[in-house]
Amino acid sequence: MVRLVLPAEASHLLSFLDIVEGFAKSLAFSSKKTQKIVLIMEEAILNVMNHAYSDGEPGPVEIRCWEEDESIVLELRDRGRPFNPVDAANPDLTADLAERPIGGLGIFLIKKIADDVRYRREEDENILTMIIHKEA
């Protein structure tokens, strides 16, 4: 298992992604699958950085990654305002680009790439769990 906790600041994004990428590679995920793993973690972390905390001091972001049943489990924790991305509506991809509301594509991407996405709120913490199987 790997774990990293840093403030929800853009300057820390690469530190989070490097940890995730290195761990996925250590589990012998293909290069293509590793890229997808890094992409969904980037989308999830950016959502926290941009939306979880009010203006002012950024709160913490914690990532945990471990292997389970030939899969990588990515867990993202924050203490921001409650938000369940699993329940977020999928964007209307058939609508004209000019008429589409901004946002929602990152969450849609996470749901499409991950084999399983779960959310729970424990006390004052959002916990997003994304699972990607080695073979798909």
C-alpha positions in Angstrom: 0.0 0.0 0.0 1.1 3.5 -0.7 -0.3 6.6 1.0 0.3 10.3 0.6 -1.3 13.3 2.3 -0.7 16.9 1.1 -2.6 20.1 0.9 -5.2 20.4 -1.9 -2.9 22.7 -4.0 -2.1 22.4 -7.7 1.6 22.5 -6.9 1.2 19.0 -5.3 -0.7 17.4 -8.2 2.4 15.8 -9.8 3.5 14.3 -6.5 0.2 12.5 -6.2 0.3 11.3 -9.8 3.9 10.1 -9.6 3.0 7.9 -6.6 0.0 6.5 -8.4 1.9 5.9 -11.6 4.8 4.2 -9.8 2.5 2.0 -7.8 0.5 0.9 -10.9 3.8 0.1 -12.7 5.0 -1.9 -9.7 1.9 -4.1 -10.1 2.7 -4.7 -13.8 -0.2 -2.9 -15.2 0.2 -2.2 -18.9 1.3 1.2 -20.0 -2.1 2.0 -21.5 -3.9 0.9 -18.3 -1.4 2.8 -16.2 -2.2 6.0 -18.2 -5.9 5.5 -17.5 -5.3 5.0 -13.8 -3.3 8.2 -13.6 -6.0 10.0 -15.7 -8.9 9.1 -13.4 -6.8 9.9 -10.3 -5.9 13.3 -11.8 -9.6 14.1 -12.5 -10.6 13.1 -9.0 -7.8 15.1 -7.3 -8.5 18.2 -9.5 -12.2 18.0 -8.5 -11.1 18.2 -4.8 -8.7 21.0 -5.5 -11.2 23.0 -7.4 -14.4 22.3 -5.5 -14.1 20.7 -2.1 -12.8 23.5 0.0 -13.9 27.1 0.4 -11.7 30.0 -0.6 -8.7 30.3 1.7 -6.6 27.6 3.1 -6.8 24.4 1.1 -7.6 21.3 3.2 -5.8 18.0 3.0 -6.1 15.5 0.2 -5.1 11.9 1.0 -4.5 9.1 -1.5 -4.2 5.5 -0.7 -3.4 2.8 -3.3 -3.3 -1.0 -2.8 -3.6 -4.2 -4.7 -6.6 -6.4 -4.2 -7.7 -9.4 -6.3 -5.6 -8.6 -9.4 -6.9 -5.0 -9.2 -5.6 -1.6 -8.1 -7.7 0.2 -5.5 -7.4 4.0 -5.6 -8.8 5.8 -2.6 -9.1 9.5 -2.4 -10.0 11.2 0.9 -10.8 14.9 1.6 -12.4 16.9 4.4 -14.2 19.2 2.0 -17.9 19.8 1.6 -19.9 16.6 1.0 -20.1 15.5 -2.7 -21.0 12.1 -4.1 -19.7 11.9 -7.6 -21.3 8.5 -8.1 -24.7 10.2 -8.0 -23.7 13.0 -10.4 -25.7 13.0 -13.6 -23.8 12.1 -16.8 -23.4 14.9 -19.2 -25.4 15.0 -22.4 -22.8 14.2 -24.9 -25.2 14.6 -27.8 -25.9 18.3 -27.0 -24.2 21.0 -29.0 -20.9 22.0 -27.4 -22.0 25.6 -27.0 -25.1 24.4 -25.1 -23.4 22.0 -22.7 -22.9 23.1 -19.1 -19.4 23.4 -17.9 -18.2 20.5 -15.8 -19.1 16.9 -15.3 -16.8 15.4 -17.9 -14.1 14.4 -15.4 -16.6 12.5 -13.2 -18.1 10.9 -16.4 -14.6 9.8 -17.4 -13.9 8.3 -14.0 -17.1 6.3 -14.1 -16.3 5.0 -17.7 -12.7 4.0 -17.0 -13.0 2.5 -13.5 -14.5 -0.9 -13.2 -16.1 0.1 -9.9 -16.6 3.5 -8.3 -17.8 3.9 -4.7 -18.4 6.9 -2.5 -19.0 7.1 1.2 -19.0 9.9 3.8 -17.5 9.0 7.2 -17.8 11.7 9.8 -16.4 14.8 8.0 -14.6 13.0 5.3 -15.4 12.2 1.6 -14.0 8.9 0.6 -14.0 8.0 -3.1 -12.8 4.5 -4.1 -12.0 3.6 -7.7 -11.1 0.1 -8.7 -9.5 -1.0 -11.9 -8.9 -4.6 -12.8 -5.7 -5.7 -14.3 -7.4 -7.7 -17.0 -10.5 -6.2 -18.6 
